Amino acid sequence: MKTNPCRYCVAAIEYKGRHIPSFTVECQTCKNWTEHKAYLDSQKKFVAGDPITTWDELFKQTWVIWHGHTKHIEMFRSMTVRTVEMFLKNGAFKKAIRKENGNG
C-alpha cells in the first residue's frame, strides 16, 4: 500500500494521528492527493451501483455501499427501523458490484 502523500505536507491537518488534506484550494487540487485517491479507488473490491430505495432491494444484497464505504448487510439489520428508513429515503445506500478484474 502506498503511503499517504499528506504525511509530510505542510498544508495537511493532523487528526487523530492521521494526516489528511485541509480544506484549502491547494489541498483540493494537489496532484499527489488526487493520484493517491485514484490508487485507493483502484484497490477497492466493489464499485457503487444503482441506489437502493426499498426494503426488499436492501435485504437481497450481501454488501452495500453506504456513504462511499462498503458494509455488510448485517450491520444494517442491527440498526433501528427508523434509521434505516431515513437512509433509504435519503438515497444513502447503493448496490455494491464486485469488480471483475479487481483484487477480489
N, C-alpha and C positions, 0 to 999 in steps of 0.2 A: 504494500500500500504506500502511496506517495505521501510525503509529509505535507502538512498544511502550509501553504505559501504565506499565510499571515503570521507565522511563528516569529519571524524576525522583522516584520514590517513595523515601521514607526507609527503608521496610521491605524493599526489594528487595536482592538479593545481586548483586554483580558477579562474573561467572565468565567468564574468557577474553574480556573486553571486552564481554560481553553482560549486560544487566540481566535477571534472572529473579526470579520471586517466591520468597520464602523459604518455609520450612515452617511458618510461624505460621498461626494461625487467621485473623488479619487478612488475610493474602495469599490464603488459600484462599477467603475469602468476599468478596473485593474485587469491586465492581461493574465497575470499569474492566477488570480482568483477565478476568472472565467474558465481557464484551462483546467484548473483543479475541479471545479464543479462539473465540467464535461467528463473528466475522468471518473468522478464518483458516480455520475449517471450511467456511465458505461459498465460499471461494476454491479449495478442493481440486477436482480434476477427477474423482476417484474416491471411492467410498464402500465401506466394508467389507461383504462379503457373507458367505456361509457359510464355515465353517472348512474347510481343505483337510487331508485326513488320509492320502491315498495319493500315491505317486509319479506315477501316471498322471494324477490330477487336477492335480497341481502342474505337470507339464510340458505340459499342454494350455493353460495360462494364458500370457499375454504379460506382464501386470502382476499383481503380488501385493502385498497389504497385509501388511507384516511389522512387528509391534510398533507399529502405528499409522502407519507410513511406507510410501509407495508405492515399490516397487522393481521393476525389470525382471527377468524370469526369468533372464537371462544372469548376473546376479550370483550366483544360487544354483547355477547349473551349474558355476561355478568353485570352489565350496566342496567340502569333503571329504564323502564319503557319510555318515560317522558324524555330522557336524554337522547335515546336512540331516535325517537320520533323527531326531535329537534334537528339532529344531524341529517336525517333523511329529507326533511323539509328544506334544509339549507344546502343540500347537494354536497355534503362533505364526503360521502362515500363514492368510490369509483371501483369498477371491476379491476382486479389485478390479473393481467395477462402475462403468463410466463414467456420470457424471451426464448426463441428457438435456438439461437446460437450463443446464448449467454453462458454464465458460469453455472447455471443450474439445469 
